Amino acid sequence: MEIKIVKGYLPGSIGRITEMHSRYYHAGWKFGLFFEAKVAAEIAEFLGNYDDQRDGFWIATSSVQVEGSIVIDGRRADDEGAHLRWFILSDGFRAKGIGNQLIHTAVEFCHQQHYPRVYLWTFEGLFAARHLYEKTGFRLVDQHRGNQWGTEVVEQRFELRLT
């Protein structure tokens, strides 16, 4: 099935991205209601304040539905860096190069915006994602136990310097 990467909101995006996150992280790490509600609320808030000149919202879509996403939140890009968020692919579309396309699209956007750095928060144990981040040039800059997603994990901050 062909996948297209499109920029901008598509009807159903918030629900589908939330669903992919909640199912994936519940299956592997038992994230629950707190996490699902947090993802849905934060994506909705982000899109409510979306600025096409500052932010990026890309969807990997088949002819049927949303199969992946990646977001650049540029609200604090000059101070803290651009925040890479909600990077996910549905189960059937992993390991097909789509994740590479999404992350390179997001990083290229940050280069075009002249953002000094990009960062993301993840947690220990997501080995395929970590491999992709490091292959793209991100480096682990902080690690500590925390529960920002409602379950205690070893949280990790990765950063990519662009300047």
C-alpha positions as CSV (number, residue, x, y, z in Angstrom):
1,M,0.0,0.0,0.0
2,E,1.3,3.4,-0.9
3,I,2.0,6.0,1.8
4,K,2.0,9.7,1.2
5,I,3.5,12.2,3.7
6,V,1.3,15.3,3.8
7,K,1.8,18.5,5.8
8,G,-1.1,19.7,7.9
9,Y,-4.2,18.5,9.7
10,L,-6.5,15.9,8.1
11,P,-9.9,15.1,9.6
12,G,-9.5,12.3,12.2
13,S,-5.7,13.0,12.8
14,I,-6.1,13.8,16.5
15,G,-8.0,10.7,17.2
16,R,-5.9,8.4,15.0
17,I,-2.6,9.7,16.4
18,T,-3.9,9.3,19.9
19,E,-5.1,5.8,19.2
20,M,-1.8,4.7,17.8
21,H,0.1,6.1,20.8
22,S,-2.3,4.6,23.4
23,R,-2.4,1.2,21.8
24,Y,1.3,0.9,21.3
25,Y,2.4,2.2,24.7
26,H,-0.2,0.3,26.5
27,A,0.8,-3.0,24.9
28,G,4.5,-2.6,25.6
29,W,4.6,-0.5,28.8
30,K,1.1,-0.5,30.3
31,F,0.5,3.2,29.8
32,G,-3.2,3.9,30.5
33,L,-5.9,6.5,30.6
34,F,-3.6,9.2,31.9
35,F,-1.3,8.9,28.9
36,E,-4.1,8.6,26.3
37,A,-5.8,11.7,27.7
38,K,-2.5,13.6,27.8
39,V,-1.7,12.8,24.2
40,A,-5.2,13.8,23.0
41,A,-5.3,17.0,25.0
42,E,-1.8,18.1,24.0
43,I,-2.3,17.4,20.3
44,A,-5.6,19.3,20.3
45,E,-4.0,22.2,22.2
46,F,-1.0,22.3,19.8
47,L,-3.2,22.2,16.7
48,G,-5.4,25.0,18.2
49,N,-2.4,27.2,18.3
50,Y,-0.7,25.9,15.1
51,D,1.3,28.4,13.1
52,D,2.4,27.1,9.7
53,Q,5.4,29.4,9.7
54,R,6.7,28.1,13.0
55,D,5.3,24.6,13.5
56,G,5.2,21.4,11.4
57,F,2.5,18.7,11.5
58,W,3.1,15.8,9.0
59,I,0.9,12.8,8.5
60,A,1.9,9.5,6.8
61,T,-1.4,8.4,5.2
62,S,-2.6,5.5,3.1
63,S,-5.6,5.8,0.9
64,V,-7.6,4.5,3.9
65,Q,-6.3,6.3,7.0
66,V,-3.5,8.0,9.0
67,E,-0.7,5.5,9.5
68,G,1.9,7.8,11.2
69,S,2.8,11.2,12.3
70,I,5.6,13.6,13.4
71,V,5.3,17.1,14.8
72,I,7.6,20.0,15.3
73,D,6.5,22.5,17.9
74,G,8.4,25.7,17.3
75,R,6.8,27.9,20.0
76,R,10.0,27.9,22.1
77,A,12.5,27.1,19.3
78,D,14.8,30.1,19.9
79,D,15.1,29.5,23.6
80,E,14.7,25.7,24.3
81,G,14.8,24.4,20.8
82,A,12.2,23.0,18.5
83,H,10.3,20.2,20.1
84,L,9.9,17.0,18.1
85,R,6.7,15.3,19.2
86,W,4.1,12.5,18.4
87,F,6.4,10.5,16.2
88,I,4.7,7.2,15.6
89,L,3.9,4.7,12.9
90,S,1.1,2.0,12.9
91,D,2.3,-1.6,13.3
92,G,2.1,-2.5,9.7
93,F,4.1,0.4,8.5
94,R,7.2,0.1,10.7
95,A,10.6,-0.9,9.2
96,K,9.6,0.3,5.7
97,G,11.6,3.6,5.6
98,I,8.6,5.7,6.4
99,G,10.0,6.7,9.8
100,N,13.2,7.9,8.1
101,Q,11.1,10.0,5.7
102,L,9.1,11.5,8.5
103,I,12.1,12.4,10.7
104,H,14.1,13.8,7.8
105,T,11.1,15.9,6.8
106,A,10.9,17.3,10.3
107,V,14.6,18.0,10.6
108,E,14.7,19.6,7.2
109,F,11.9,21.9,8.3
110,C,13.9,22.9,11.3
111,H,16.9,23.7,9.1
112,Q,14.8,25.9,6.9
113,Q,13.5,27.7,9.9
114,H,17.1,28.2,11.2
115,Y,16.2,26.6,14.5
116,P,19.4,26.1,16.5
117,R,18.4,22.7,17.8
118,V,15.7,20.1,18.0
119,Y,14.9,18.0,21.0
120,L,12.6,15.2,22.0
121,W,11.6,13.3,25.1
122,T,11.4,9.5,25.0
123,F,12.2,6.7,27.4
124,E,14.6,3.8,27.8
125,G,13.6,0.7,26.0
126,L,12.5,2.1,22.7
127,F,15.5,0.7,20.8
128,A,14.3,1.0,17.2
129,A,13.3,4.7,17.8
130,R,16.6,5.4,19.6
131,H,18.5,3.9,16.6
132,L,16.6,6.1,14.2
133,Y,17.2,9.2,16.4
134,E,20.9,8.5,16.7
135,K,21.3,7.7,13.0
136,T,19.7,11.2,12.3
137,G,22.3,12.8,14.6
138,F,20.4,13.2,17.9
139,R,22.4,12.6,21.0
140,L,21.3,11.6,24.5
141,V,21.7,14.7,26.7
142,D,19.7,13.8,29.9
143,Q,18.3,10.7,31.5
144,H,16.4,10.3,34.8
145,R,13.5,8.4,36.4
146,G,10.2,10.1,35.9
147,N,6.5,9.7,35.2
148,Q,5.5,12.5,32.8
149,W,3.5,9.9,30.9
150,G,1.7,8.5,34.0
151,T,4.0,5.5,34.4
152,E,7.4,5.5,35.9
153,V,10.2,5.0,33.3
154,V,13.7,6.2,32.6
155,E,13.0,9.4,30.7
156,Q,15.5,10.4,28.1
157,R,16.0,13.7,26.3
158,F,17.7,13.6,22.9
159,E,19.0,16.7,21.2
160,L,20.2,17.5,17.7
161,R,22.2,20.7,17.2
162,L,21.6,22.4,13.9
163,T,24.0,25.4,14.2
